[in-house]
Amino acid sequence: MANVRTHAPRGRRGRNVLVAVGFLAGLGMSAFLFGGGYLRQRDAALTRAAGATIEGPPCEALSRAEFEARGLKAPKATFYGDVVFARQFGHMSCDSLRYGAGWGTETYPVCQFTSPNALRVKTVRGEWFFLPGPGQPATVSTAEGRATCVLAAHFTMESLVNR
């Protein structure tokens, strides 16, 4: 008996190769467009996280009763995301940071203040009162819905003017 070979018709084989090449090209283009966009966003988030990592001593924390007993007020209120940041004086700048030092997908607000004197921060988890003091810059983070405050900031009026 003779060896018999069977082949797919030439037209079908050529079409299968074209389909495979087209599929791989589409897959590569999707990875470039979507993966590249994600990587750019992630890199920007990592840069923001590094810039907002501010170390300093904690702000003086007060209870609502202590805040009111001292006659403190924070009339300049700003909503950022689902958080209310209120200050007595000065200017503020806020940004949304990703959890996981910029690697996560969910965000939380961080605000920097030039010289707020008194701060009131309200999140879905509660309300916090801080007394950085006059002329003292401060940064407030609201990770996990809890406000924390440090006596330091990168934000100044000079940085606002030089934008």
N, C-alpha and C positions, 0 to 999 in steps of 0.2 A: 504494500500500500504506500502511496506517495504522501510526503508531507504536504499538508494543505494549510496554508495561512489564510487568515481572514483579516481584512482591514476595513475600518470604517470608511465610508466614502469620503473622498478628499474634501468636499464641501463641508461636511459635518465636523471633521477634525479641525479645520481652519476656523470654523465658527466657535467651537469650544475654546480654542486658544484665545480668540478675540474676547470672548466673554470672560475668561480668566484674567486676561490682561486688563480689561475694563474694570473688573471687580477690584483688582489690586490697586489700580490707579485711583479709583474712587475711595478706597479705604485709606490710601496714603494721603489724598487731598483732605479727607475728613479729619484725619489725625493732625494734619498741618493746621487746618483752619480752627478746629475746636480745641485741640491740645495746645496749640500755640497761644490761643486766647486765654485758656485757663492758666497756662504758665505765666503769661504777662500779668494777669490779675493776681496770681499768687505772689509773684515777685513784688508787685506794688504793695500788696498786703504785708509782706515781710518787711519792706522798707518802712511802711507806716508804723508797724508794731515796734520796730527798732527805734524809730524817732519818738515814739510815745512812751517808751520805757524810761520813766523818770523816777529817780530815787531821791528820797529826802526823808526828813523826819515826819512823822504823822501830824496831821492838823489836830488841834484841840477839838475833841468831839463833845457835843453837848446834847442833853436831852431837850425835848420840846419845852419842858417847864423851865430849864435853865436858860434857854434861848430867849424865851418870852420874859423871864424875870430880869434879864439884863437889858431889856428894852430893845433887843436887836430886831432888825427887819431886813428882809431880802426882797425888795420890790421889783427888781429887774429879772423877770422870769422868762426862760426860753425853753420851749419843748424841743427835744432832740430825740428822734425815735419815739419811744414810749416813756421817756424820762423827762422830768421837769428839773431844770437847773435854775436856781434863783440865787442872786447875789445882791449885795448891798451896793458895791461900787465896782468900777473897773470894766474891763473888756474881757471877752471870752472867745475861744476858738474850740470847736468840737470836731471829732472824727469818729468813724466807726472802725473798730478793730476786730479782727477775726480771733476767735479762740484758738488755743494751741500755738501761740506765738506767731500767728499769721497763717498757719497751715489748715485751720478748720474752715468750715463753710458758714457757720453762724457768727454773728457779730454782736458787739456791745458798745455803747457810747463811752468815750473818754473826752473830758473837757479840761482845757487849761485856762487859767484866769490870771490877769495881770496883777490885780490888787483888790480882791473881792471883799475883804474884811470879814464879812459873814456870808455863809453859804447854807442853803436849804436844798436838799436833793430828794426828789420823790420818785420811786420806782414802783413796779408792781408788787415788790416784796416789802415795801415800807418807806419810811421817811427818815432822813438823816440830817443832822445839823452840825456844822463845823464853824470854827472861829480861827481862821488863819491869822487874822490881825491886820492892822492897817499897813498898806504898802507891801505886803508879803504875797508873792506869786503862789499859786496853788494848782494842783492837778487832781481831778476827781475821776475815778474809774468806777464803772457800774457792772463789772463782770458778775455773772450769776444773779443779777438784780440787786446786789448789795453794794452800797456806795462806800468807797474808801478815798481818803484824801491825804496827799503829801504836800509838804511845804517846798515846792519847787515846780518850775515850768520852763519849757523852751519858748513859749509864746510870750512875746513882748510887743509893745506898740511899735518898736523899731522893726521887728520882723513883719508886722502888718504893713508898714509903710514901704518896705523894701520888696514887696511881692511883685 
